[in-house]
Amino acid sequence: MIDLSKILITLGIILLVVGLFIRFVGKLPGDIFIKKGNVSFYFPIVTCIIISILLSLIFSLFGRK
């Protein structure tokens, strides 16, 4: 039963973090946006790095026994 509670807490935190980042996607400094004519390219590199760091911290906290 303890494993189920950890999974639910982790999923809740992940959903909260994703919800917060949806508001800021494209607005962080370092995200790449190039528009030339009819072609546009967008890559949220800083957003991806921050999400990766946060998920690593969350999973390391809940991964300990």
MARRO-613043 format. One record per residue: x, y, z of N, C-alpha, C, O in turn; residue in one letter. Coordinates in steps of 0.02 Angstrom, whole numbers. Atoms other than C-alpha are relative to their C-alpha. Layout:
MARRO-613043
+--------+---------+--------+---------+----------+--------+--------+---------+--------+--------+---------+--------+-----+
: n_east : n_north :   n_up : ca_east : ca_north :  ca_up : c_east : c_north :   c_up : o_east : o_north :   o_up : res :
+--------+---------+--------+---------+----------+--------+--------+---------+--------+--------+---------+--------+-----+
:      X :       Y :      Z :       X :        Y :      Z :      X :       Y :      Z :      X :       Y :      Z :   a :
...
+--------+---------+--------+---------+----------+--------+--------+---------+--------+--------+---------+--------+-----+
end
This chain:
MARRO-613043
+--------+---------+--------+---------+----------+--------+--------+---------+--------+--------+---------+--------+-----+
: n_east : n_north :   n_up : ca_east : ca_north :  ca_up : c_east : c_north :   c_up : o_east : o_north :   o_up : res :
+--------+---------+--------+---------+----------+--------+--------+---------+--------+--------+---------+--------+-----+
:     41 :     -60 :      0 :       0 :        0 :      0 :     43 :      63 :      0 :     23 :     115 :    -26 :   m :
:    -45 :     -58 :     -1 :     147 :      117 :     30 :     23 :      18 :    -70 :     30 :      77 :    -86 :   i :
:    -22 :     -13 :     68 :     203 :       98 :   -150 :    -53 :      38 :    -39 :    -37 :      82 :    -79 :   d :
:     55 :     -34 :     35 :      32 :      153 :   -213 :     -3 :      74 :     21 :    -14 :     117 :    -21 :   l :
:      2 :     -70 :    -22 :      37 :      310 :   -107 :     58 :      40 :    -29 :     49 :      98 :    -47 :   s :
:    -57 :     -35 :     31 :     211 :      355 :   -171 :    -13 :      14 :    -73 :      4 :      68 :    -98 :   k :
:     15 :      -9 :     71 :     153 :      331 :   -349 :    -50 :      57 :    -10 :    -41 :      98 :    -54 :   i :
:     51 :     -53 :      6 :       0 :      442 :   -324 :     29 :      69 :     17 :     13 :     118 :    -17 :   l :
:    -32 :     -64 :    -17 :     102 :      578 :   -240 :     46 :      23 :    -56 :     46 :      82 :    -74 :   i :
:    -45 :     -17 :     55 :     232 :      572 :   -378 :    -39 :      25 :    -61 :    -21 :      75 :    -91 :   t :
:     40 :     -21 :     57 :     100 :      583 :   -514 :    -32 :      68 :     12 :    -37 :     109 :    -34 :   l :
:     29 :     -65 :    -17 :      17 :      729 :   -425 :     51 :      55 :     -7 :     35 :     108 :    -34 :   g :
:    -53 :     -51 :      6 :     181 :      824 :   -414 :     18 :      11 :    -72 :     28 :      68 :    -94 :   i :
:    -17 :      -6 :     71 :     221 :      787 :   -595 :    -54 :      41 :    -37 :    -37 :      84 :    -77 :   i :
:     54 :     -37 :     32 :      50 :      851 :   -651 :      2 :      74 :     20 :    -11 :     117 :    -22 :   l :
:     -6 :     -69 :    -23 :      73 :     1007 :   -546 :     56 :      37 :    -36 :     48 :      94 :    -58 :   l :
:    -57 :     -31 :     33 :     244 :     1043 :   -620 :    -14 :      10 :    -74 :      2 :      63 :   -101 :   v :
:     16 :      -7 :     71 :     185 :     1011 :   -797 :    -51 :      56 :    -11 :    -45 :      95 :    -58 :   v :
:     50 :     -53 :      6 :      35 :     1125 :   -770 :     31 :      69 :      8 :     12 :     116 :    -27 :   g :
:    -34 :     -64 :     -8 :     148 :     1265 :   -708 :     43 :      17 :    -60 :     47 :      75 :    -80 :   l :
:    -44 :     -13 :     57 :     268 :     1246 :   -853 :    -37 :      13 :    -64 :    -10 :      46 :   -109 :   f :
:     40 :     -14 :     60 :     130 :     1250 :   -982 :    -11 :      75 :     -7 :    -14 :     101 :    -62 :   i :
:     10 :     -73 :      2 :     103 :     1432 :   -934 :     62 :      37 :    -24 :     57 :      90 :    -53 :   r :
:    -62 :     -35 :     15 :     286 :     1475 :   -960 :     37 :     -24 :    -62 :     89 :       3 :    -79 :   f :
:    -34 :      26 :     60 :     330 :     1374 :  -1115 :      3 :      54 :    -53 :    -48 :      84 :    -71 :   v :
:     -9 :     -51 :     51 :     402 :     1490 :  -1244 :     18 :      68 :     27 :     34 :     113 :    -10 :   g :
:    -14 :     -64 :    -30 :     431 :     1629 :  -1122 :     65 :       1 :     40 :     85 :      53 :     67 :   k :
:    -62 :       2 :    -37 :     590 :     1571 :  -1040 :     59 :      22 :    -43 :     61 :       7 :   -102 :   l :
:    -59 :     -20 :     39 :     754 :     1650 :  -1092 :     42 :     -62 :    -18 :     53 :    -105 :     25 :   p :
:    -39 :      57 :     22 :     856 :     1526 :  -1192 :    -39 :     -48 :    -44 :     -9 :     -90 :    -77 :   g :
:     40 :      40 :     47 :     711 :     1444 :  -1283 :     11 :      27 :    -70 :     13 :      87 :    -81 :   d :
:    -18 :     -19 :     68 :     748 :     1444 :  -1468 :    -63 :       7 :    -43 :   -103 :     -39 :    -47 :   i :
:     55 :     -12 :     46 :     621 :     1520 :  -1588 :     27 :      38 :    -61 :     51 :      94 :    -55 :   f :
:    -24 :     -29 :     63 :     667 :     1555 :  -1769 :    -58 :       2 :    -49 :    -91 :     -49 :    -60 :   i :
:     53 :      -6 :     51 :     545 :     1621 :  -1898 :     29 :      34 :    -61 :     53 :      91 :    -58 :   k :
:    -23 :     -27 :     64 :     594 :     1647 :  -2079 :    -53 :     -14 :    -53 :    -63 :     -71 :    -74 :   k :
:     52 :       8 :     51 :     457 :     1677 :  -2203 :    -59 :     -40 :     27 :    -89 :     -22 :     78 :   g :
:     56 :      43 :    -20 :     325 :     1541 :  -2192 :     20 :     -56 :     47 :    -22 :     -95 :     68 :   n :
:    -25 :      56 :    -40 :     435 :     1424 :  -2089 :     19 :      26 :     69 :     53 :      77 :     76 :   v :
:    -20 :     -18 :    -68 :     452 :     1433 :  -1901 :     25 :     -63 :     36 :      0 :    -118 :     25 :   s :
:    -30 :      55 :    -38 :     557 :     1325 :  -1785 :      2 :      21 :     73 :     24 :      76 :     90 :   f :
:      2 :     -15 :    -72 :     532 :     1316 :  -1597 :     28 :     -60 :     38 :      6 :    -116 :     27 :   y :
:    -27 :      53 :    -42 :     635 :     1215 :  -1473 :     11 :      29 :     70 :     55 :      70 :     81 :   f :
:     -5 :     -26 :    -69 :     610 :     1248 :  -1286 :     55 :     -34 :     39 :     41 :     -73 :     84 :   p :
:    -56 :      35 :    -30 :     784 :     1193 :  -1233 :      6 :      13 :     75 :     18 :     -33 :    113 :   i :
:     -5 :     -16 :    -71 :     787 :     1284 :  -1066 :    -57 :     -32 :     39 :    -47 :     -57 :     94 :   v :
:     57 :      32 :    -32 :     614 :     1221 :  -1023 :     12 :     -74 :      8 :     -4 :    -103 :     60 :   t :
:    -15 :      72 :     -4 :     668 :     1043 :  -1061 :     52 :     -15 :     54 :     47 :     -64 :     90 :   c :
:    -52 :      10 :    -51 :     822 :     1060 :   -951 :    -29 :       7 :     70 :    -14 :     -33 :    114 :   i :
:     30 :     -10 :    -66 :     721 :     1128 :   -804 :    -47 :     -57 :     18 :    -46 :     -80 :     75 :   i :
:     44 :      57 :    -13 :     590 :      991 :   -820 :     40 :     -62 :     16 :     22 :    -100 :     61 :   i :
:    -42 :      58 :    -13 :     727 :      860 :   -827 :     30 :       2 :     70 :     32 :     -49 :    104 :   s :
:    -28 :      -6 :    -67 :     809 :      927 :   -669 :    -52 :     -12 :     54 :    -40 :     -48 :    102 :   i :
:     53 :      10 :    -49 :     645 :      934 :   -575 :    -23 :     -73 :      4 :    -33 :     -99 :     59 :   l :
:     20 :      70 :     -1 :     594 :      759 :   -627 :     54 :     -44 :     31 :     38 :     -92 :     66 :   l :
:    -55 :      38 :    -31 :     765 :      692 :   -578 :     -2 :       7 :     75 :      8 :     -43 :    111 :   s :
:      4 :     -10 :    -72 :     747 :      769 :   -406 :    -60 :     -37 :     30 :    -54 :     -68 :     83 :   l :
:     61 :      33 :    -26 :     570 :      703 :   -383 :     11 :     -75 :      2 :     -5 :    -107 :     52 :   i :
:     -8 :      72 :      2 :     615 :      527 :   -437 :     56 :     -24 :     47 :     53 :     -80 :     72 :   f :
:    -52 :      20 :    -47 :     773 :      524 :   -331 :    -26 :       1 :     71 :     -6 :     -40 :    112 :   s :
:     29 :      -3 :    -67 :     673 :      575 :   -178 :    -46 :     -59 :     14 :    -44 :     -88 :     68 :   l :
:     47 :      55 :    -10 :     539 :      443 :   -203 :     31 :     -68 :    -17 :      0 :    -120 :     -4 :   f :
:    -32 :      63 :     18 :     661 :      312 :   -267 :     40 :     -31 :     57 :     60 :     -89 :     54 :   g :
:    -37 :      26 :    -56 :     750 :      294 :   -101 :    -42 :     -47 :     41 :   -103 :     -40 :     45 :   r :
:     38 :      50 :    -40 :     703 :      148 :     10 :     12 :      10 :     72 :    -15 :     -27 :    114 :   k :
+--------+---------+--------+---------+----------+--------+--------+---------+--------+--------+---------+--------+-----+
end
